[in-house]
Amino acid sequence: MDMNYIEMDYYTDEDKSFVNSLKEEFVEYKKTDDYLEVFEKESPLVSTITCTYNRPKLLMDRCIDSILKQTYKNIQIVIVGDRCHPDTNKEILDRIEKIGDDRIIFESFGEFCVRSVERGSDEWKTAGSEAYLRALEIANGDFITQLDDDDWYVENRIEILVKEMKEKKLDLVYHAWSQHGKIFDYGGKIEGGKTGSCVNMFHKFLKKVGCDPLCAQKYNEPSDINRFMKYIWVGSKYGYVNMPLTHLGLNNV
């Protein structure tokens, strides 16, 4: 793929240094058995990450339900409540107990706070960053993927992506998506707005990229785009699937 339009030229020397240091580490890590063995496993563990704020019904009925219905079964489902109301936490825990699936892990992060975030604002672009970092700490899968609490996967999404990553030994794979019946397929272009947190899966090493909301705000980028660009820049071998494997909600619809 043509990389010319996603060069790191606009980064400060300090931010470039972080990326370049991780790139050097990745080069060495790719020589290790720990890196290679995930591609040889018959059924590598996939961790799904969902951060949520005060909408337990949507979370459980739409997002988590779609993960539980995946044809690929070796999954760890990580849910982090991002400063939710205690009643929300209780409802989520009650629903999880009723489901009775030990693949689901829920953790409440931080003290409850009331949020009123304007869509498109700097705060909106980086909302949930702390909760996401905590979810990354919990996740112990060979591959990691994410789903927002108002979105849902097609039933064979994880199976398709694991197969793609194993067969091509990819560090990162991303795909088309749909929203309100419209398919968004940009043929693998990576400019802002043409990919995002819920339309990719990555090798466990890329957890080291983390999530830096201050860096994202500095370059006026959503935090998921900021992370994704770093996945590319550290030297990931990546691929694209031109199938809409995630359905994105909008304003809870």
N, C-alpha and C positions, 0 to 999 in steps of 0.2 A: 504494500500500500504506500501511496505517496505521503511522506512525512513532512513535506515542506511547509504545510500550513499549520503545523502544530509544534514548531520549534519552541525552545525555551528562552528565546532571546529577550523577552520582556521581563524575565525574572531578575531580581537583584542578585548580586554575587553571593550574598548569604544564603538565599533560597536555592540558588543553583548548587551551592556547596553541599547542602543536605541531599539533594537529588543525586548528585554525582557520587557522593560517598556511598549512598545506598546502592547505586548502580555497580560500583566496584565490589561491594559485598555480595551482590546478586551473582556476579560473574563467578566468584569463587564458590558460592553456595550451589550453583548449578552442577558442579563437579562432584557433589556429595551424594551418598546413598539416600540421605534423608529427602533430598529434592526429587530424586528419580523414582523412589519406591512408590510414591502416590500414583504414578502412571501405570505401575505394574499390578496394583491391587485389583482384584476382581470387582470389588464394590467399595471404592473409597468413601470415607465419611464426608458428607456435605453438611456444613453448618449454615442454616438460614438465620438471618438477623432481622429483627423487627423492633423498631423503637416506636413507642405509642404515647399519646397524650389524651387522656380523658374521653375516649370513645371505645369502650370495651365491646359493645355489641358489634360494631363495624369490624373491629379487630378480629374477634373470634368467628363471626358468621361469614366474613368474606375472606380476609387475609389468611388466618390460621387454618380455616376449613380447606382452602385451596392447597395449602402445604400438606395437610394430612391426606389429601386425596392424590398426592403425587404417585405415579407408578414406580418411581425410584424410592426405596424404603429405608436405605441406610442414611438417615438424616438426623441431625440435632437441631431442634427448633428453639432458638434463643429469643426471648422477648424481654425487653427492658422498658419498664414504665418510666417515662421521663418527667419526673416531678408531678406525678398524677395525684389526684385527690384520693384520700384513703378509701373512699367508697368504690372508686374505680379499681384500685388494687385488689380489694376484696372480691369484686365481681369477676375480675380476671382469674383470680385464684380459685374461686368457686367453680367457674366454667372449666378450668384445667383439671380440677379434681373430678368433676363429672365425666370428662372425656376419658381420664384414666390412662393416658399415654405417657410413659416415662421418658420419651424423647423430648418432651417440652420442658424447658427451663424458664422460669419467670423470676425476674429480680426488679424490685422497686428502687429506682435511682433518685436520690436527692429528696429534699423536702418539698411539699406541695407548694406551688405558686400559681397565680392566675396569670394567664398570658393573653395578650391582645396584639398579635403580630400582623402587620400589614403585608399582604402578599406582594412579593417583589422587593421588599426592603432588605437591607443588609442582614438584619436579624432573621428574617424569613429564610434567606439563602443559606444560612448556617445553623438553623434551628436543629436541635437534637444532636449536636456534635459530641457533647460530653457523654450522652447516653450511648451513642454509637461506639465511642471508644471503650466504654465499659462492656458493651456487647462483644466487641472484638476480643477483649480479655477473656471472656467466658468461652467464646467459640473455640473448639479444638478440632475442627474438621480439617481434612486434607484440602478441600476446596471450600470457599466461602462465597455466599451470595446473600442478597438483601431483598426485603419486600416491605414497602410501606404499609401502614395499617389499613389504608383504604384501597389497596390494589390487590390483584390476584393473579395467580399463575394458571396457565393451561396445564392439564393434568400430567403431561409427559415432558414438561419443560426441563426439569432437573435431569431426567434420563437422557434427553437429547444433548444437553450441555456437557454432562459427564462423558458421554460417548465421544463427543467432539474433542474435548480436552485430552482424553486418553489416547485416542487414535492419532492425533496430530501433536501430542505433547505440548499443549498450549499452556502458557502461564495465565492467560486471560482470554475469555471469550465473551462477546456481547451480541446483541440481537435486536431485531425490529420489535415494535410494540404496537398496541392498539389503544384507542381511547374513544369512547362513545361511538364505536362502530367504524372509526376511521383508522386505517393502518398507516403507521409511520415507519417507512423503510428508506433510509438514506444511503443504502448501499455501502455501509461501513464508514461513512464520513464521521469525524470525531469532533467537529466544532461544537461549541457550547449549545445546548438545547437539543442535540441530535443523539445524545446518549444520556445515561443517568444511573442512579444507584440501583434501580430495580431491574436493569436490563443487562447485567453482567454477572460473571462468576470468575473467581480468581484463585490462584495457587496460594496456599497458606503463607508463603514467604511475604506476600504483598500486604499482610497485616502490618508489616513494619512501616508502610507508608503512613498509617494512622489516619488522623483527621485534624487538620489545622485551620480552624475558622478564621484566625487572624490573617493567615496567608490568603485564604479565599477572599476575604473582604478587601485585602490590599489590591487584588487584581480584579475586583468586582465580578467574582465567579461564585456560583453556588458551590457549596462544599463538596458535593458529589462529583461535579465536573473537575474541581481542583484535584481531588483524589485520583480520578480516572486519568487525567493527563500525567500525573506522576507515575502511575502504573506503566504507562507507555514509555516515559522518559527513563525509567530505571532499567530498561532493556527487556521488557516482557515480550515474549513471542505471543502474538495475539491473533485471533480469528473472529470471523463474523458469521452469524447465522441469519439469513434473510427470511425468518419466520417470526410472526408476532407471538412471542411466548409469554408476554406479560400484558395484562390489561390494566391500564392506569385509570384510577378514579379521578374525579375533579370535583372539589367542594362536596366531598362525601357521597357523590353520585356514582 
